[in-house]
Amino acid sequence: MQRFAVISDIHSNLDALLAVLDDIEQQGIEKIYCLGDLVGYGGCPREVVDFAMRDFEFVLRGNHDDAVTFRLPKKFNVTAAKAILWTRERLKPKEYSRESTFNRWEFLRSKLLKRVVIADMLFAHGTPDSYLRYIDSERSASQVFSALQPGITTVFVGHSHIAGAFVEDSAGIDYLKWSSKELPKLRKRRLIINVGSVGQPRDGDYRACYVVVEGNSFCYRRVEYDVELAIKTVYSRPGLPRECGSRLRYGR
């Protein structure tokens, strides 16, 4: 029986990531699929990338990963843009940099994937076709369902930092907020599952969030971590906007 964890949007929050990895280990789960945005906002981009290179089965390209290693989009808000530039300065190799620095940079630039298909499951950052677009309404979910290739029954995404699932059946599309209770079975209906965010949740709950898949079932996991330490880490980084830390406390 297949069993794996799906995580997303770590955003350089090492404290949240360590808590999630510990929770995953305690459950005996060995496979970790990451939907992108390793970096941006948080204070520990190098450490987070190192974990991704070593421990994850695959990592998808998120919009923040792309912005750090290639071009900063004009539509990024001021806080996000400052965090991207701060992160780039700490990750981009200099002529005298160590080999590990070059390896991280090459991983972020060249090794991240656009999307992954495993059996009847599709994994993407934002939508199957774009790491910039959101699935945040019944309308956008309907568009994704309509465009899915035959045989795909479940789509896992991140990007919005809001955990919840769109469920399609003969009556239409329903939205289910994340819950610790039993959720619709995989392969019984078509689903779009947003796995939430490890490092910067925005659904009003500061706890790190991810999804566990076991056989035909899935469930959300919310994990306590030392959010005040993560905030202090951001505050201790000169040039990193303080808002990147303070917002962690409220899950917004």
Backbone hydrogen bonds in HBPLUS format (Angstrom, degrees):
<---DONOR---> <-ACCEPTOR-->    atom                        ^
c    i                          cat <-CA-CA->   ^        H-A-AA   ^      H-
h    n   atom  resd res      DA  || num        DHA   H-A  angle D-A-AA Bond
n    s   type  num  typ     dist DA aas  dist angle  dist       angle   num
A0215-GLY N   A0002-GLN O   2.84 MM 213  5.30 164.1  1.87 157.0 162.4     1
A0004-PHE N   A0213-VAL O   2.96 MM 209  5.42 153.5  2.03 147.7 156.3     2
A0213-VAL N   A0004-PHE O   2.84 MM 209  5.42 174.7  1.85 170.1 172.0     3
A0005-ALA N   A0031-LYS O   2.96 MM  26  6.33 165.6  1.98 157.6 161.3     4
A0033-TYR N   A0005-ALA O   2.85 MM  28  6.18 171.1  1.86 163.2 164.8     5
A0006-VAL N   A0211-VAL O   2.81 MM 205  5.23 163.9  1.84 155.0 158.9     6
A0211-VAL N   A0006-VAL O   3.11 MM 205  5.23 173.9  2.11 152.5 154.5     7
A0007-ILE N   A0033-TYR O   2.88 MM  26  6.27 162.9  1.91 163.7 169.5     8
A0035-LEU N   A0007-ILE O   2.87 MM  28  6.28 157.9  1.92 152.6 159.0     9
A0198-VAL N   A0008-SER O   3.00 MM 190  6.15 161.0  2.04 170.0 171.8    10
A0009-ASP N   A0036-GLY O   2.88 MM  27  5.88 144.1  2.01 161.8 171.6    11
A0199-GLY N   A0009-ASP O   3.00 MM 190  6.12 160.1  2.04 133.1 139.1    12
A0010-ILE N   A0037-ASP O   3.05 MM  27  6.23 117.7  2.46 132.5 149.1    13
A0013-ASN N   A0010-ILE O   3.21 MM   3  5.86 154.6  2.28 118.6 125.3    14
A0011-HIS N   A0037-ASP O   3.06 MM  26  5.83 172.0  2.07 148.4 149.9    15
A0042-GLY N   A0011-HIS O   2.99 MM  31  5.57 133.6  2.22 127.9 140.1    16
A0012-SER N   A0038-LEU O   2.78 MM  26  6.08 154.5  1.84 153.1 145.4    17
A0044-CYS N   A0012-SER O   3.04 MM  32  4.84 155.9  2.10 139.7 142.6    18
A0017-LEU N   A0013-ASN O   3.12 MM   4  6.35 162.8  2.15 150.4 155.8    19
A0018-LEU N   A0014-LEU O   2.89 MM   4  6.07 164.7  1.91 157.2 160.2    20
A0019-ALA N   A0015-ASP O   3.24 MM   4  6.40 155.8  2.30 141.4 147.4    21
A0020-VAL N   A0016-ALA O   3.03 MM   4  6.29 156.5  2.08 150.7 157.2    22
A0021-LEU N   A0017-LEU O   2.83 MM   4  6.06 165.5  1.85 158.6 162.5    23
A0022-ASP N   A0018-LEU O   2.98 MM   4  6.10 151.2  2.07 141.7 149.3    24
A0023-ASP N   A0019-ALA O   3.01 MM   4  6.24 152.6  2.08 141.3 148.9    25
A0024-ILE N   A0020-VAL O   2.86 MM   4  6.12 157.7  1.91 154.4 160.5    26
A0025-GLU N   A0021-LEU O   2.95 MM   4  6.11 157.6  2.00 143.3 149.4    27
A0026-GLN N   A0022-ASP O   2.95 MM   4  6.17 157.2  2.01 148.0 153.9    28
A0027-GLN N   A0024-ILE O   3.17 MM   3  5.31 135.6  2.38  98.2 110.1    29
A0029-ILE N   A0024-ILE O   3.26 MM   5  5.63 165.1  2.28 158.1 153.5    30
A0028-GLY N   A0025-GLU O   2.91 MM   3  5.09 159.3  1.95 109.3 115.8    31
A0057-GLU N   A0032-ILE O   2.83 MM  25  5.68 155.7  1.89 152.3 160.5    32
A0034-CYS N   A0058-PHE O   3.10 MM  24  6.17 164.6  2.12 154.7 157.7    33
A0060-LEU N   A0034-CYS O   3.00 MM  26  6.34 146.0  2.12 137.4 147.8    34
A0042-GLY N   A0040-GLY O   2.87 MM   2  5.84 141.2  2.03 106.3  94.8    35
A0048-VAL N   A0044-CYS O   3.23 MM   4  6.37 161.9  2.26 152.2 157.3    36
A0049-VAL N   A0045-PRO O   3.03 MM   4  6.18 164.7  2.06 152.9 156.6    37
A0050-ASP N   A0046-ARG O   3.01 MM   4  6.23 155.8  2.07 149.1 156.1    38
A0051-PHE N   A0047-GLU O   3.12 MM   4  6.44 156.6  2.18 147.5 152.5    39
A0052-ALA N   A0048-VAL O   3.04 MM   4  6.32 159.5  2.08 149.2 155.0    40
A0053-MET N   A0049-VAL O   2.92 MM   4  6.14 159.4  1.96 155.1 159.7    41
A0054-ARG N   A0050-ASP O   3.19 MM   4  6.33 147.8  2.30 143.2 151.2    42
A0055-ASP N   A0051-PHE O   2.77 MM   4  5.66 168.8  1.78 162.2 164.8    43
A0056-PHE N   A0052-ALA O   3.44 MM   4  5.27 159.4  2.49 125.5 128.8    44
A0113-LEU N   A0059-VAL O   3.04 MM  54  6.37 163.9  2.07 144.3 147.2    45
A0061-ARG N   A0113-LEU O   2.72 MM  52  5.56 150.1  1.81 156.1 153.2    46
A0066-ASP N   A0062-GLY O   3.04 MM   4  6.29 158.5  2.09 151.4 157.1    47
A0067-ALA N   A0063-ASN O   2.96 MM   4  6.08 153.1  2.04 137.0 144.7    48
A0068-VAL N   A0064-HIS O   3.01 MM   4  6.14 154.9  2.07 147.2 152.4    49
A0069-THR N   A0065-ASP O   3.27 MM   4  6.46 159.5  2.31 145.0 149.7    50
A0070-PHE N   A0066-ASP O   2.78 MM   4  5.63 142.1  1.92 151.8 160.5    51
A0076-PHE N   A0073-PRO O   3.44 MM   3  5.88 170.1  2.45 110.6 113.2    52
A0081-ALA N   A0077-ASN O   2.87 MM   4  6.02 161.5  1.90 158.8 164.9    53
A0082-LYS N   A0078-VAL O   2.94 MM   4  6.12 161.5  1.98 151.8 156.1    54
A0083-ALA N   A0079-THR O   3.03 MM   4  6.25 157.1  2.08 148.9 155.5    55
A0084-ILE N   A0080-ALA O   2.91 MM   4  6.16 148.9  2.01 145.5 154.3    56
A0085-LEU N   A0081-ALA O   3.02 MM   4  6.31 164.4  2.05 152.9 155.8    57
A0086-TRP N   A0082-LYS O   2.94 MM   4  6.14 157.6  1.99 147.3 153.9    58
A0087-THR N   A0083-ALA O   2.89 MM   4  6.02 159.2  1.93 145.6 151.4    59
A0088-ARG N   A0084-ILE O   2.83 MM   4  6.04 161.9  1.86 154.1 159.2    60
A0089-GLU N   A0085-LEU O   3.12 MM   4  6.26 157.0  2.18 143.5 148.8    61
A0090-ARG N   A0087-THR O   3.06 MM   3  5.25 129.2  2.33 100.2 113.5    62
A0091-LEU N   A0087-THR O   3.05 MM   4  6.27 126.6  2.34 145.3 160.2    63
A0091-LEU N   A0088-ARG O   3.17 MM   3  5.14 140.8  2.34  97.4 108.5    64
A0092-LYS N   A0088-ARG O   2.86 MM   4  5.62 169.0  1.87 157.0 158.7    65
A0097-SER N   A0094-LYS O   3.07 MM   3  5.09 169.3  2.09 110.8 113.7    66
A0101-THR N   A0098-ARG O   3.13 MM   3  5.46 131.3  2.38 103.8 115.4    67
A0102-PHE N   A0098-ARG O   3.43 MM   4  6.90 156.4  2.49 147.8 153.1    68
A0103-ASN N   A0099-GLU O   2.93 MM   4  6.21 153.9  2.00 152.0 160.1    69
A0104-ARG N   A0100-SER O   3.00 MM   4  6.24 156.0  2.06 146.0 151.1    70
A0105-TRP N   A0101-THR O   3.10 MM   4  6.29 168.1  2.11 150.6 153.8    71
A0106-GLU N   A0102-PHE O   2.93 MM   4  6.06 161.7  1.96 149.6 154.7    72
A0107-PHE N   A0103-ASN O   2.97 MM   4  6.08 152.9  2.05 143.1 150.6    73
A0108-LEU N   A0104-ARG O   2.98 MM   4  6.31 163.2  2.01 156.4 159.4    74
A0109-ARG N   A0105-TRP O   2.96 MM   4  6.11 154.6  2.03 148.7 156.1    75
A0110-SER N   A0106-GLU O   2.85 MM   4  5.65 159.9  1.89 148.3 153.5    76
A0111-LYS N   A0107-PHE O   2.99 MM   4  4.77 148.6  2.10 123.2 131.7    77
A0116-VAL N   A0123-PHE O   3.05 MM   7  5.13 155.8  2.11 140.8 147.9    78
A0123-PHE N   A0116-VAL O   2.76 MM   7  5.13 162.6  1.79 161.1 165.8    79
A0118-ILE N   A0121-MET O   2.88 MM   3  5.27 158.1  1.92 152.4 159.4    80
A0121-MET N   A0118-ILE O   2.89 MM   3  5.27 161.1  1.93 131.6 137.3    81
A0153-THR N   A0120-ASP O   2.89 MM  33  5.60 158.4  1.94 144.7 148.6    82
A0154-THR N   A0120-ASP O   3.33 MM  34  6.63 162.0  2.36 158.6 159.4    83
A0122-LEU N   A0154-THR O   2.87 MM  32  6.32 160.4  1.91 158.9 165.6    84
A0156-PHE N   A0122-LEU O   2.85 MM  34  6.29 160.6  1.88 162.1 168.7    85
A0124-ALA N   A0156-PHE O   2.95 MM  32  6.25 167.2  1.97 173.0 177.2    86
A0158-GLY N   A0125-HIS O   2.88 MM  33  5.24 168.1  1.90 142.5 146.2    87
A0127-THR N   A0130-SER O   2.81 MM   3  5.19 154.0  1.87 155.1 162.6    88
A0130-SER N   A0127-THR O   3.31 MM   3  5.19 145.8  2.43  99.0 108.1    89
A0141-ALA N   A0137-SER O   2.92 MM   4  6.11 157.1  1.97 149.4 156.7    90
A0142-SER N   A0138-GLU O   2.85 MM   4  5.95 153.3  1.92 142.0 149.2    91
A0143-GLN N   A0139-ARG O   3.06 MM   4  6.37 152.6  2.14 147.5 154.4    92
A0144-VAL N   A0140-SER O   3.15 MM   4  6.42 152.1  2.23 142.3 149.1    93
A0145-PHE N   A0141-ALA O   2.87 MM   4  6.16 166.9  1.88 157.4 160.9    94
A0146-SER N   A0142-SER O   2.91 MM   4  6.04 159.3  1.96 148.1 153.7    95
A0147-ALA N   A0143-GLN O   3.22 MM   4  6.34 137.4  2.42 135.7 145.5    96
A0147-ALA N   A0144-VAL O   3.13 MM   3  5.22 130.1  2.39  98.4 111.5    97
A0148-LEU N   A0145-PHE O   3.33 MM   3  5.37 158.9  2.38 102.1 108.3    98
A0152-ILE N   A0149-GLN O   3.29 MM   3  6.10 165.0  2.31 144.5 145.8    99
A0191-LEU N   A0153-THR O   2.90 MM  38  6.39 154.8  1.96 155.5 163.1   100
A0155-VAL N   A0191-LEU O   2.89 MM  36  6.20 154.2  1.95 143.6 152.1   101
A0193-ILE N   A0155-VAL O   2.70 MM  38  6.07 161.8  1.73 170.7 174.8   102
A0157-VAL N   A0193-ILE O   2.93 MM  36  6.19 161.6  1.97 146.4 149.2   103
A0195-VAL N   A0157-VAL O   2.97 MM  38  6.35 156.5  2.02 175.7 170.8   104
A0160-SER N   A0158-GLY O   2.88 MM   2  5.86 143.8  2.02 102.2  93.7   105
A0202-ARG N   A0161-HIS O   3.01 MM  41  5.34 162.2  2.05 145.9 140.5   106
A0164-GLY N   A0194-ASN O   3.28 MM  30  5.35 159.6  2.32 134.3 138.0   107
A0194-ASN N   A0164-GLY O   2.83 MM  30  5.35 162.7  1.86 166.4 168.1   108
A0165-ALA N   A0176-LEU O   2.82 MM  11  5.16 157.6  1.87 147.4 154.4   109
A0176-LEU N   A0165-ALA O   2.76 MM  11  5.16 167.3  1.77 157.3 161.8   110
A0166-PHE N   A0192-ILE O   2.86 MM  26  5.07 156.5  1.91 147.3 152.4   111
A0192-ILE N   A0166-PHE O   2.93 MM  26  5.07 150.8  2.01 146.6 152.7   112
A0167-VAL N   A0174-ASP O   2.79 MM   7  5.21 164.0  1.82 153.7 159.4   113
A0174-ASP N   A0167-VAL O   2.89 MM   7  5.21 160.0  1.93 147.9 152.6   114
A0168-GLU N   A0190-ARG O   2.95 MM  22  5.34 175.9  1.95 161.7 162.4   115
A0169-ASP N   A0172-GLY O   2.90 MM   3  5.46 164.4  1.93 160.7 165.9   116
A0172-GLY N   A0169-ASP O   3.03 MM   3  5.46 158.5  2.08 115.0 121.7   117
A0186-LEU N   A0216-ASN O   2.67 MM  30  4.86 152.1  1.74 150.7 153.9   118
A0209-CYS N   A0197-SER O   3.00 MM  12  5.33 154.6  2.06 124.1 130.0   119
A0204-GLY N   A0251-GLY O   2.92 MM  47  4.52 158.9  1.96 148.2 141.3   120
A0208-ALA N   A0223-VAL O   3.05 MM  15  5.03 134.2  2.27 158.2 145.1   121
A0223-VAL N   A0208-ALA O   2.80 MM  15  5.03 159.2  1.84 143.4 150.5   122
A0210-TYR N   A0221-ARG O   3.12 MM  11  5.47 147.3  2.23 147.7 156.2   123
A0221-ARG N   A0210-TYR O   2.87 MM  11  5.47 159.2  1.91 160.6 159.2   124
A0212-VAL N   A0219-CYS O   2.91 MM   7  5.48 164.7  1.94 162.2 167.3   125
A0219-CYS N   A0212-VAL O   2.98 MM   7  5.48 149.1  2.08 149.3 158.9   126
A0214-GLU N   A0217-SER O   2.92 MM   3  5.33 162.1  1.95 144.4 150.5   127
A0217-SER N   A0214-GLU O   3.03 MM   3  5.33 164.1  2.05 129.1 131.7   128
A0227-VAL N   A0225-TYR O   2.81 MM   2  5.66 121.0  2.16 116.0  98.9   129
A0229-LEU N   A0226-ASP O   3.17 MM   3  5.44 125.8  2.48 101.2 113.9   130
A0230-ALA N   A0226-ASP O   3.21 MM   4  6.61 153.9  2.28 146.8 154.2   131
A0231-ILE N   A0227-VAL O   2.93 MM   4  6.21 150.8  2.01 146.8 154.9   132
A0232-LYS N   A0228-GLU O   2.95 MM   4  6.19 160.6  1.98 144.9 150.0   133
A0233-THR N   A0229-LEU O   2.94 MM   4  6.16 147.6  2.05 144.5 153.4   134
A0234-VAL N   A0230-ALA O   3.19 MM   4  6.51 155.8  2.25 144.6 149.3   135
A0235-TYR N   A0231-ILE O   2.96 MM   4  6.29 165.5  1.99 155.2 159.3   136
A0236-SER N   A0232-LYS O   2.95 MM   4  6.08 135.7  2.15 140.9 152.1   137
A0236-SER N   A0233-THR O   3.23 MM   3  5.16 129.8  2.50  92.0 105.1   138
A0237-ARG N   A0234-VAL O   3.07 MM   3  5.43 163.4  2.10 113.3 118.6   139
A0240-LEU N   A0237-ARG O   3.09 MM   3  5.65 167.2  2.11 138.3 140.8   140
A0244-CYS N   A0241-PRO O   3.08 MM   3  5.71 148.7  2.18 114.3 121.8   141
A0245-GLY N   A0242-ARG O   2.88 MM   3  5.42 149.6  1.97 113.4 122.6   142
A0246-SER N   A0242-ARG O   3.02 MM   4  6.35 165.2  2.04 157.1 159.8   143
A0247-ARG N   A0243-GLU O   3.20 MM   4  5.87 166.1  2.22 143.5 145.7   144
A0248-LEU N   A0245-GLY O   3.02 MM   3  5.59 150.9  2.11 116.3 124.8   145
A0249-ARG N   A0246-SER O   3.32 MM   3  5.91 146.3  2.44 112.6 119.0   146
A0250-TYR N   A0247-ARG O   3.25 MM   3  5.67 145.5  2.37 107.8 116.0   147
A0251-GLY N   A0248-LEU O   3.41 MM   3  5.32 153.7  2.49  98.4 105.6   148
